[in-house]
Amino acid sequence: MHRRTFLSGCAAAASISLPGWARAQSVSPGIDTASKTVTVGAFTPITGPVPFYAILSRAADACFKWINETDALNGWKIKLVTYDDGYEPARSVAVTRRLVEENKIFALAAPVGTAQSVAVIPYAKEVGLPMIGPIGGATALFAERLVFPLLPDYGWSAASNLEYAFSGLNADRVALLWENDELGRSAKRGFDMLMAANKKQPAESIPFEVRSTDFTPHVRRIANAKADVVILFGSNANLAAALKTADRLGYQGKWMAPFFTADPTTYKLAGPLLDGAYFSSWLMPVDADDANIKAYRDTVAKHYPNDPIGVFGLNGWSNAALFAKGFQMLLASGKPLTRANLVDVMETMTNQTVGGAREVTFKPGDHRGARQEGIIQAVSGGSFKLVRDFKPYPADVFDAKLA
């Protein structure tokens, strides 16, 4: 794919300044003009409870390799340095300090983890370090000028699911199954808000624990409530277990779930029971006939052939692509290559395609990056297709003050 396809339409930079450290900054670390190299860093859990999350960082690295190989930045190269943080927020801060002091990074790019990214914010503010594409979902990530998240609040995604249940599936009675943690509670907030805006009540709203494998009482309650559609916000293992329970009990309602379950790994767990399920997603399907998605598939297969091709990897790739997009805008602006100017130009990004995301926009005081979702459906044969194009999140939820 030609570099103009990937980085087309980038806006010119705005002249918004940052206080204190930013005004004094004339040359930023991480910029080597002689070799035309920009160095960025990330923390990632190679060890600890979720070592498979390192797939996100390998996909990000593949994105930067692809950018370098295709000369997408007109001679400039991106160098990524990562260190293991064991998925421990305190270690994430220590890793970031090391990246800043020893590796002289220009920015954090696609660091992994919600609590981990939030923990790093105070230090990032202290040294003026931009955090581009933190891979996590927390309100705090939308509220800081140095932080540019792609991932949406799960409440927005749940509302997008519910809106499609009403308008696309003509559902009258919709139930919510939600994981009893911040992920599920965020989804419930958005779901409840849109229900109230439509003057409706949920058919059922039932929490479950993260490790739940038996959904018999949940599905029985949903069936007794005569729910047309069930929206489940939890892992792909939770979704597969619920589908198996529904099949065993003979419940025939339609199922919806969040973007990260629209993945081949869910098919491995659920088999053909997943056929027909719907997913509200800020990412295109991983098997889409799209140049950006094809670049992800081909490059990961080339550099990390043992990693699965799925939503997980596309997530990491897209968050890395966000830094590449911002740095291309900085180069195009003609401004000095400083951290402060990167933040300035990022706040002029409007309606951009970024990896698998569409219509990405940042504004001063508004760092909600992904502002739209499409609806994906699992189809026979283990693949996914876009059945409703991307559209903005329901305004009743998206424009409400984040809790």
Residue, then its C-alpha position, 0 to 999 in steps of 0.5 A: m500500500h502506498r504511503r499516501t493511502f495510509l497517511s492521506g488527508c492529515a490536517a495542518a497543525a494548530s498553534i496551541s501552546l502548552p505551559g511551563w515546560a513546553r514553552a521552554q522546550s526547543v529540542s525534544p529527546g528522541i529526535d535524531t535528525a541526522s539519521k531521521t529517526v524518532t524513538v518511542g517507547a512502551f511498557t508491555p506485560i511479557t510476564g505477569p498474569v496476562p503475558f498474552y497481552a504482549i501480542l498488542s505490542r508485537a502488532a504495534d512493532a509490526c506497524f512501525k516496521w511496515i511504516n519504515e519498510t514502505d517509507a510512509l514518513n518520507g525518509w523518517k523511521i520509527k524506533l520502538v523500545t519496549y520493556d516488561d512491566g509484569y502488568e503492574p502499575a508501579r513497574s509501568v511508572a518505573v519502565t516509563r522513567r527508564l524509557v525517558e531517562e535512558n532511551k530518551i524517548f520522544a513519546l509513549a506509543a501504544p503502551v499496554g494496560t488501563a491501570q498501568s497507563v493511568a498510573v503513568i500520567p503524573y510522571a508524564k505530566e511532570v516531564g511533558l511526555p505525550m502518551i499516544g494510543p494507550i491501550g486501555g479504557a478509563t475516564a482519566l485517559f480522556a481528561e489529560r491534554l498529553v494523552f490521546p486514546l483511541l479506545p472508546d469508553y465501554g459505555w459508548s460501545a454498549a449504547s451503540n449495541l443497544e441502539y442497533a438492537f432497537s433500530g436494526l434488529n427491531a427488538d422490544r425487550v433487550a437484556l444486559l449481561w455484564e461482567n462485574d468489574e469496571l468493564g461491565r459497570s462502564a457498559k451498564r452505565g451507557f446501556d442504562m443511560l440510553m434505555a432511560a433516554n428511550k423511556k424503556q426498561p431492560a428486560e433483565s440486567i444481570p452481573f456475572e463474575v469474570r471467571s463464570t462458565d455456567f450461565t444457566p441461571h442467567v439465561r433462564r432469567i433472560a428467557n423468562a423475561k422474553a428478551d429478544v436480544v441479549i447484550l453481553f459485555g465480558s470476555n470471549a470465553n464468557l460469550a462462548a459459555a453463555l451461547k452454549t448455555a442458551d443452546r442447551l436451554g433452547y433460548q432463541g434470542k439474538w446475541m450482541a457483544p463488544f468489539f474485542t470478542a469479534d475475533p477468531t479465538t471466539y469461534k474456536l471457543a463457541g464454534p458455529l454457535l457464534d454464527g449470527a452474533y452481532f458486535s458493535s466495533w470501533l475497528m473494522p473486521v480483521d478479514a475486511d477487504d481494506a488496504n489498512i487491514k490487509a497491511y496489518r494481516d500481511t505484516v504481522a504474518k511476516h514479522y510475527p508468524n506465530d501470533p494470531i490474526g485477530v482483533f487483539g492484534l489489530n487493536g495494537w496495530s491501530n494504536a501504533a498507527l495513531f502515533a505514526k499519523g500524528f508524527q506525519m502531521l508534525l512533519a507536514s506542519g513544518k514546526p520544530l519536532t518537539r513533544a509540545n508541537l506533537v500535542d498541538v498537531m494531534e489536537t487538529m486531527t479530524n476524521q482520519t482513518v487510523g489503522g482499523a478505526r474510522e473518523v478519528t478526531f481530537k480537539p482541544g479539551d476533547h480527546r475522545g478519539a474513536r467517535q463512531e462504531g460499525i456493526i459486525q456480524a459473525v457469519s458461517g465459516g468463521s469470518f466476520k462482516l460489516v453489516r452496518d457502516f460506521k456511525p456516531y455513538p448515540a449522543d445521549v451517551f457520548d455527550a454525557k459527562l463521563a462518570 
